[in-house]
């Protein structure tokens, strides 16, 4: 087992890793920018190293600075959290070249799954169902139009290297294809340095379902059920729950086994999430995230496992502490993402926290790095906390969420808490009757967010 690990991240996820490591008796090193000198993860870690100015590109994305921090502190391994360098194959290669351990999958697996065309092709060969679409990249507008006619509209054009909703454009008909195709290419080029795009059939009312998998890198893997992440704004998840309210036990077992078998065949290491669109009883692969997800706590809640602890164990060469037959769903869990944003336009709202109180009680977990007097810097993502609840069933989880939201106090900045109060009054949310377009339509109608 490692004696010391470095956490190449910030905020609530860095604090989450510090806590898991401390329970395992492992010392931790926090890296931070000058803007995060007083951050909670810096205060809680055993050691800290300043690695650059506020800009993420000059600090949390600075590979030389992170490697140097390992060398000066004697850290043996790096946990990347999510975001920043967590899915950067080049970074993983540098880590390995310096005789350090990356707590996550191999550079090869990150590279394969980081390119959406290669990922889709790989998953097809592994028996994972995929959305009908182009075989590889689409180079010309003429080819795009032909594919649109062949598949039938609507279609979606996606940047090969895209993510976070950027580089994705829908063409409802042939007349919209040119603008959608050129815009997707331009966004891919400007955001990711790659203008290659591919085309898929656009499903009209799907749910976003993701399967949590975990592999030991030696040909053994398990699945930990699904999460429903369909309530999204501009392709960004807002509300996640497990198990999915629309998925049957038979469907869960079948798609879960398909995913576990697939990652076992490629000797995948650590945590990963295989994401699908689900419509009319069919699953369609869209991408694989080769890291820990923001919403991993809902899976931990219903299975009673610590995914971060398991990541560290497997990366150190130990066996997985559970097998498929050990994993049984217990109850229902929901997570809502609390952002420092001002409604109705969701404008980032950094500033000083004048009062913070986390909700508590049975079945309530708050993952946050906030504290009284903390100043939220303007340089990073606006996520400031995740409220997770667990109940014996979905109605109890919803009631517990409503109660916990009422207890949460975050004064000094605007947050998205009022959004969740409003959503919990909606019959479709209470019954789980929603798809990936539901929240966008609701926001347009109720908040004028378009």
N, C-alpha and C positions, 0 to 999 in steps of 0.2 A: 504493500500500500504506500501511496505517496506520503511524504512528510510535510510538503509545502506545495500549494498550488497558487498560481496567479490568476486573477479574474480580469479578463480583458473586456470589461463592460462597465456600466454605471447604473445608477437608479435601483429600482426594485429588484431587477433580476440579479444584479451584483450582490445585493443584500441577501437574496434568496440562496445564492451559492455559498456565501459566507456562513450562513446558518447551517446548511447541510454539512459543510466541511467541519465546522466546529463540533457538531454532534459525532462526527467520525474521528475526532481527535487530530484533524489535519490543520496545520497553520495556513493562513491565507495572506495574500498580498493583493492590495487594491491599487490599481492604477487610476490616475485622475488627471483631468485638465486643470488649469488654474481656476476655471469657473466652478469646479467641483471640489475645491479644497475643504469645504465644510460639509460635504455630502455625507449622508448616513453610512454608505458603504465604506467610506474612507475611515470614519470613526469606529466602525465595528470590526474592521479587518485587523489582523495582528501587525501588519506593516502596510505602508503606503508609499507610492512613488509617483511624483508629478511627471507626466510624460509630454506636456506641451500646453500651448495656449487654448483658449475656448473652442476654437474651430475643431469639429470632429475630424476633419481631414488631417489636421496637424497634431492630433492627440490620439483619440481612440481608434483611428484608422492608420496610425503610424506604426508600421510593422517594425522598423528598426528600434523605435523607442520601447515597444513592448518586449522585444527580445532582449534589449539591454536591461530592462527592469528585471527580467528573469535572471540574467547573469549576475546582477549586483545583489540580488536577494537570495539566490540559490533555489528559486522555485524550480520544481521538476516538471510541472505540467501546467497547461493553460486551459481554463474553462472560458469559452467565448460568449456564453449567454445566448441571446438572440440579437439579430441586427448586427451592425458594424461588421466585424470580420468573421462572423459565425459561419458563413457559407462561402468563404473566399478560399478556393483551392490553392492559390498561390501562397497564401499565408500558412496554410497547413503544411505545405511543402517546406517552407522556410523553418517552421517549428521543428519538423522532423530532421531537417538538415543540421539543426543546432542540438541534436540529441535530446530534445524535449518531447513531451507527450501532449498531443492535442486531444482534449477530452471531447471526442466526437468521432464522426466517420472519417474514412480516408480521403485524401485529396482526390483520388480517382472517382470515388462515389459522389463527392460534392461537384466535381466537374461534369460528370454524366448527368446528374439531376439538375444542375444549374442551367443547362441549355435545354430549353423546353422541347425542341425537336428531338434531340438525342434521348431525352428522358421518356418521351412518348414512345419512341421506337423501342427503347429498352423494355418499357413496361408491356408493350404489345407482345414482345418475344417471351416475356415472363408470364403471360397469360392474364394480365390485368386488363379489364375492359376500358376502352378509350373512346373519346368523342370522335365521330366521323370528321375527317378533315384532310388537308393536304399531306402528301408524303414528302415531308421536308419543307424547306423554305420556298417562298413564292417570290420570284425576282421581278416580275413585270406586272403592270396593271392589266394587260391583256390576259395573262394567265389567271390573275385574281378574278377577273370577270367570268372567265370560262368556268372556274371552280364554283363560283357563286351560282351560276346557272345549273351546273351539274348537281350540287348538293341541295339546292333550293334555299331561298332566302327565308329568314335572316341568317347572316353569317357574322362571325366575329374575327377581326384581324388582330393578331397578337404579335408584339415584338418578341423575338426569340429569347432575348436576354432580359425581358421585362419583369416587372414585379410591382406590388403595391398599387395596382390599378393603372400604372403608367404604360403607355404603348399598347393600349387595348381600345379598339374602336369597333362599333357595331354598324353594319350596313343592312338596313331593313329591306332594301331592294337594289336593283341594278343602278338606279340613279344616284344612290348614296355611296357606291363602291369607290369611286375615284377619290373623293374627299377622305373617306375612312382609311383607305389604303395608304395614301400619301401622309396623312396625319400620324398614323401608327408608325410608319417608317421614320418620320421626322422625330417623334418622341423617343423612339428606340435609340436613334443616333445621339440626340442631345442628352438623354438621361443615362444611357448605358454604353455609348460609344459603338453601337452595333445597330445597323438599320435593317437587318434581316427580319422578315416577318413570316408567319404561317397563318393558315386560315382553318377555322373549324365551324361546324354547324352551330348556330346559336340556339340554345335551348330556351324556351320562352318562360317557363315557370319552374325552374329547378330549385332544389335545396342544395346548400353547400355542406357536404358531409365529409369529414376527414377521419381517417383511421390511424390511431396511434400504434406504431410498431416499435419493437426494440430487439436488436440483434447483438449477439456476443462476438461477432467477427469470425466465428469458427463454424458457421453453417447452421447455427441454431437461432431461432427467432420466435417471438410471440407477438400477438396483437392485444391491445388493451381497449377494445371496443371502439366506438365512434364518438365524435362530437358534432353537434349541429351548430354551424356558424353562419346561418343564412341571414341573420339580421345584420346588414352591412350598409355602410354609407360610402359611396364612391370606392367600392371594392375593399374598404377597410372594415374589419370585423368590430362589432360594437357589443354584442351579447352572444355568449356561447353557452351551450348546455350539453350535458351527457347524462344518460344516453339520449340519442336523438328521439324526439317525440313521434317521428314518422317511420322509424325503423323497427321492423319486427325482430324477434330473437333469431329466427331462421335466416333472415337477410344478414344480420350482424355476424352470425357464425360463418356464413358462406363467404362474404366479402372479407371478413377478418382473416380467415384461413388463406384466401387467395393472396392477400397482402403479406402475411407472415411468411408464406411459402416463397413469395417473390424475393423478399429481402434476404431470406435464408440462403437462397440459391446464389446470391452475389456476395455472400459473406459480409453483410452489412454490420457495422459496429455502432452500438449506442442507440439513442433515440432518433426517431424519424416520423414524419407524418405524411401519409399518402392522401392527397385531396381529390375529391370527386364532386361532380355535379350529379344529383340524383333526381330522376324524373320518371314517373310512371313505372316505378319498381325497378328501374335500371340504373346502374352506376357507370359513370363515365370519368375516367382519369383525367385530371387537368395538370397536376404537378406534384412533386414530392419536395417537402422541406426537410433538409438534412441537418436538423438542429432541434433544440427544444422550442416548443411553441409558447407564445404568450399565454395561451389558454390551457397550458398543461395542468394547472391545479384542479380543474373539474375532473380530469381523469384520475388524478391522485386521490380525490375525495371518494369516488365511487369504488375504487379498487383497493384503497388503503395502502398505497405504495408511495415511495419517495423516488421520483424519476431522476432527480439530480444526484441523489446518493447512488442510484444504480448506474448512472453515467460514469461517475467517478470510480466505482468498483470495477466495471468492465474495462474502462480505459487503463486501469492498473494491472489488468491481466487476470482478475478474479472471474469466477463463474457468475452468471446471472443468479440472483437470489430467489427467483420464482420461475415456474414453468407454466405452460398454458393452462393446465388443469388446476393450478393454484389460483387462477384469476377469475373471481366471481363478482358480478356487479352487485353493489349494495346501495340501493336508494337512487337519488337524483341530485345532480349538482348544477349550479348556474354561476357564471362569471359575468360581471359587467365591467367594462373598462372605464375608469374615471380619468377624464382628460381635463387639463387646465385650458378650457376653451370657452368662449363667450357665445351663447346662443342668441339669435337663431342661425348665425352664419358660421359657427364653429371656428371663429378666429382664435389663434393661440393667445393665451392670456398669462404670460409669465408674471411673477411678482412675489412679494413676501407673504408667507403664511403667518397670519396673526394668531390663529387658533386652529389646532388640529385635534380631533378626537376620533379614534377608530372604533367602529362598532364591535360588539363582542357577543358572548353568549353561545349557547349550544349550536354547533353547525355553522359558525360564522368565522371566516378567515379574511384578513385584510393584508394583502401584499403591497406594501408601499414604503418608500424611503422618506416620507414627509416627517416633519417635526415642527413644533412651535418655533417661529422665528426663521425657518428655512426660506431662502430665496430661490424660487424656481428660475433657473437660467433660461434665456431666450434662444439658446443655440441648438437645442436638441428636440426630440419628439415630445409632444405635449402630454403623453401618458404619465400620470402621477400616482396611479394606484389601480389595484384590481380587487374588487369586492367579490368574494366567492362564498356561496352558501351551499349547504348540503342538508337534505332532508330524506325522510323515509320514502317519499314519492314526490312527483312533480308539484302537486298542489302545496305540499308542505314547504318545498324549496322556494316556491314563489312567495308564499306568506312570509317566510324567513327573510327573503330578499327585501320585501317591502318594509319589514320591521327594521332591518339593518340599515337600509338607506335613510330611514328616519332618524337613526342614531348618529350617522356619519356627519361630522362637522369639519368643513374645510373653509375657513374664513380668510379673506385677504385677496383671493382671486376668484374669478368665475370658473365654474366647473360644469361638466355634463350631467351632474346628478339630477337636475330637473327633468332631463330627457327620460330617464329611467322611471321616475315617478309617473310621468305621463304614459309611458309604454305599458306600465303595469295596470293601467285602467282600460287597456284595449282588449276586447274579447279575443281577437286573433292571436295575441301574444299569450293570453291566459290559456287558450286551448292548443297552442302550438301550431296554429294554422297559418303559416307564413312561408315565403320563399325568398330568394335572394333579391327580388325587386320590391318586396313589401315595404321595407323601411324607407327606401327612396321615395316611393309614392306617398307614404304617410308624412314624411318631412315636407314634401312639396305642398301637401294639403294643409298641414297644421302649422308649419313654421316658415313656409315660403322659401325653403332651401332648395335651390335648383342649380 
